[in-house]
């Protein structure tokens, strides 16, 4: 990405981590009214990784972060900024970024959590890119991590088949003018669709109470068809905008870059 007054950036290290425990479709058959075939046809998922009790989001983030930093040829002391995209922070405060800074031993870093659900990592990456592009820090750590099993209702087959636990991390660093680098970004939000994918209780609007717990409102609720249609439509629109801006847009109506809905994305 190169804008006026900003330096180019690149991903200098990338790593992921998932806990070893597996929750398979066969396991879910024993928990809810579903089958391995039903899940595979609709999601393509055979298994998902789940943490053991007592393992937090920051623990997963730590493993991915240390590997990404090492891959970049750096040490935690080289990191100046940390942003963690998560929907399942260890605690409301301190932030998971703060806990992660301590766990990886990054004495010069500051940071914060970013809450954007499924988009959390891409937003975190953009934030880290700007910190480095502006010259605020030389190396930034962007993490996406969640223990989704902590907010999934394992009696609701519309959500429990979809989510698992894991973390991914990248180190963003300056890029040379002639080398590979991050080219551009495009983001969009639409709060009018919030009810289609949400956790209804636990915030300031509906604090935890006997009622919210009994009604199972502290779990993910999703209108799957609404979310899927929105995601497919917006994926094409947002890709089209950035490709037009970079003048990459194909003139062929059958181009895969113009018509992602032709593919069955699972």
C-alpha positions in Angstrom: 0.0 0.0 0.0 1.5 3.4 -1.1 -0.4 6.6 -0.4 0.8 10.2 -0.1 3.3 10.5 2.7 3.1 6.8 3.6 5.8 4.2 3.3 5.2 0.8 1.8 4.6 -2.2 4.1 4.7 -5.9 3.9 3.9 -9.0 5.9 7.3 -10.2 7.2 6.0 -13.1 9.3 2.9 -15.2 9.4 1.8 -18.0 11.6 -1.3 -19.8 12.9 -2.1 -22.0 15.9 -5.0 -24.3 16.7 -5.5 -26.4 19.9 -5.0 -30.1 19.5 -8.4 -31.2 20.6 -10.9 -32.0 17.8 -14.7 -31.8 17.6 -15.8 -33.9 14.6 -19.0 -34.1 12.8 -19.5 -37.5 14.2 -19.2 -36.0 17.7 -21.8 -33.4 16.8 -24.2 -36.1 15.6 -24.4 -37.2 19.3 -25.1 -33.6 20.5 -27.6 -32.1 18.1 -30.0 -33.3 15.3 -27.5 -33.3 12.5 -25.4 -35.7 10.4 -21.9 -35.7 8.9 -23.5 -35.6 5.4 -25.7 -32.6 6.3 -22.8 -30.6 7.7 -20.5 -31.5 4.8 -23.0 -30.5 2.1 -23.7 -27.1 3.7 -20.3 -26.1 5.0 -17.6 -28.5 3.8 -16.4 -28.8 7.4 -15.4 -32.2 8.8 -13.9 -31.2 12.1 -13.0 -28.1 14.2 -10.4 -27.5 16.9 -11.6 -26.8 20.4 -9.6 -25.6 23.5 -9.4 -27.5 26.7 -11.0 -25.9 29.8 -8.9 -23.0 31.1 -7.3 -22.1 27.8 -8.0 -18.5 26.8 -7.8 -16.5 23.6 -4.5 -14.9 24.7 -3.0 -18.4 25.0 -3.8 -19.2 21.4 -2.6 -15.7 20.3 0.7 -16.2 22.1 1.5 -19.4 20.2 0.7 -17.8 16.8 2.5 -14.5 17.6 5.8 -16.0 18.7 6.0 -18.1 15.6 5.2 -15.1 13.3 7.8 -13.0 15.1 10.4 -15.7 14.7 9.5 -16.1 11.0 10.1 -12.4 10.5 13.6 -12.8 12.0 12.7 -10.6 15.0 12.3 -10.9 18.7 9.3 -9.7 20.8 11.4 -6.7 21.9 11.3 -5.5 18.2 7.5 -5.2 18.3 6.1 -1.6 18.8 2.4 -2.1 18.4 -0.1 -5.0 19.0 -3.7 -5.2 17.8 -5.8 -8.2 18.5 -9.0 -8.8 16.6 -11.3 -10.9 18.8 -14.9 -11.5 19.8 -13.9 -13.6 22.8 -11.4 -11.6 24.8 -10.0 -13.2 27.9 -11.8 -10.5 29.9 -13.5 -7.2 29.1 -10.5 -5.5 30.6 -7.6 -5.7 30.6 -7.5 -6.2 26.9 -6.3 -9.4 25.3 -3.6 -7.3 23.5 -2.3 -6.2 26.9 -2.3 -9.8 28.2 -0.6 -10.9 25.0 2.1 -8.2 25.3 3.0 -9.7 28.7 2.9 -13.3 27.6 5.2 -12.9 24.7 7.5 -10.5 26.5 7.2 -7.4 24.2 8.3 -4.6 26.6 8.2 -1.8 24.0 4.8 -2.5 22.6 1.4 -0.9 23.3 -1.9 -1.9 21.8 -5.6 -2.7 22.1 -8.3 -5.1 21.1 -10.5 -4.6 18.0 -14.0 -6.1 18.0 -15.3 -6.8 14.5 -16.4 -10.4 14.7 -15.6 -12.3 11.4 -13.8 -9.2 10.0 -11.6 -8.7 13.1 -8.4 -10.0 11.6 -8.6 -8.0 8.3 -9.4 -4.8 10.3 -6.5 -5.6 12.6 -4.2 -6.0 9.7 -5.2 -2.7 8.2 -4.7 -1.0 11.5 -1.2 -2.5 11.8 -0.4 -1.5 8.3 -1.2 2.1 9.0 0.9 2.2 12.1 3.9 1.1 10.1 3.0 3.1 7.0 2.8 6.3 9.0 6.2 5.7 10.6 4.7 5.4 14.1 6.3 2.0 14.6 8.8 -0.1 12.5 7.2 -3.5 13.3 3.5 -4.2 14.3 1.8 -7.4 15.3 -1.7 -8.0 14.1 -3.6 -11.0 15.5 -6.9 -12.6 15.0 -7.8 -15.0 17.8 -11.0 -16.5 19.2 -12.2 -19.2 21.6 -15.6 -19.4 19.8 -16.5 -22.5 21.8 -17.0 -20.2 24.8 -19.9 -18.5 23.2 -21.4 -21.3 21.0 -24.6 -23.0 22.0 -24.0 -26.7 21.5 -27.8 -27.3 21.3 -28.1 -25.0 18.3 -27.1 -26.9 15.1 -27.3 -23.7 13.0 -24.2 -22.3 14.7 -22.4 -25.2 16.6 -21.3 -26.9 13.3 -19.6 -23.8 12.0 -17.2 -22.5 14.6 -13.9 -23.6 16.3 -11.0 -22.1 18.2 -7.7 -20.8 16.9 -5.4 -17.9 16.2 -3.5 -16.3 13.3 -0.8 -13.6 13.5 1.2 -11.5 11.2 4.1 -9.1 11.6 3.9 -6.0 9.5 7.1 -4.2 8.6 8.4 -1.7 6.1 8.8 -2.9 2.5 11.4 -1.8 0.0 10.1 0.2 -3.0 11.0 -2.6 -5.4 9.8 -5.6 -3.4 6.5 -7.2 -2.6 4.2 -5.4 -0.3 0.6 -4.7 0.8 -1.1 -3.1 -2.2 -4.4 -1.7 -0.9 -7.5 -2.3 1.2 -11.2 -1.8 1.2 -13.6 -2.1 4.1 -17.3 -1.6 4.7 -19.8 -2.0 7.5 -23.6 -2.1 7.5 -25.0 -1.9 11.0 -28.6 -2.4 9.8 -27.9 -6.2 9.6 -26.7 -6.6 13.1 -29.5 -8.7 14.3 -28.7 -11.4 11.7 -25.4 -12.3 13.5 -25.1 -11.3 17.1 -24.8 -12.2 20.8 -27.9 -10.6 22.2 -26.8 -10.2 25.9 -23.8 -9.5 27.9 -23.3 -5.9 26.9 -24.5 -2.6 28.3 -27.9 -3.0 26.6 -28.7 -6.3 28.2 -26.3 -7.0 31.1 -26.1 -10.6 32.4 -29.1 -11.6 34.5 -31.0 -14.8 35.4 -33.3 -14.1 32.6 -30.6 -13.7 29.9 -28.8 -16.8 31.0 -32.1 -18.9 31.1 -32.9 -17.6 27.6 -29.4 -18.6 26.4 -28.8 -15.1 25.1 -25.0 -15.2 25.8 -24.4 -17.4 22.8 -24.0 -16.6 19.1 -27.3 -16.2 17.3 -27.3 -16.3 13.5 -29.7 -16.1 10.5 -27.6 -18.2 8.3 -29.3 -17.4 4.9 -29.3 -13.7 5.5 -25.6 -13.7 6.4 -24.7 -15.9 3.5 -26.5 -13.8 0.9 -25.0 -10.6 2.3 -21.5 -12.0 2.3 -21.7 -13.2 -1.2 -23.1 -9.9 -2.5 -20.7 -7.8 -0.6 -17.7 -9.9 -1.5 -18.3 -9.2 -5.2 -19.0 -5.5 -4.6 -16.0 -4.8 -2.5 -13.6 -6.8 -4.7 -15.0 -4.9 -7.7 -14.3 -1.6 -6.1 -10.7 -2.3 -5.2 -10.0 -3.9 -8.6 -11.5 -0.9 -10.4 -9.4 1.5 -8.3 -6.3 -0.5 -9.1 -7.4 -0.9 -12.8 -7.4 -4.7 -12.6 -11.0 -5.1 -13.6 -11.5 -7.6 -16.3 -13.8 -6.8 -19.2 -15.0 -10.4 -19.5 -18.4 -11.0 -17.9 -17.4 -14.6 -17.3 -14.2 -13.7 -15.4 -13.8 -15.4 -12.1 -12.7 -12.0 -10.7 -16.0 -10.5 -11.7 -18.3 -13.4 -10.8 -17.3 -15.0 -7.6 -20.9 -16.2 -7.1 -20.3 -18.7 -9.9 -18.2 -20.7 -7.4 -19.5 -22.8 -4.5 -17.4 -21.2 -1.7 -17.3 -23.5 1.3 
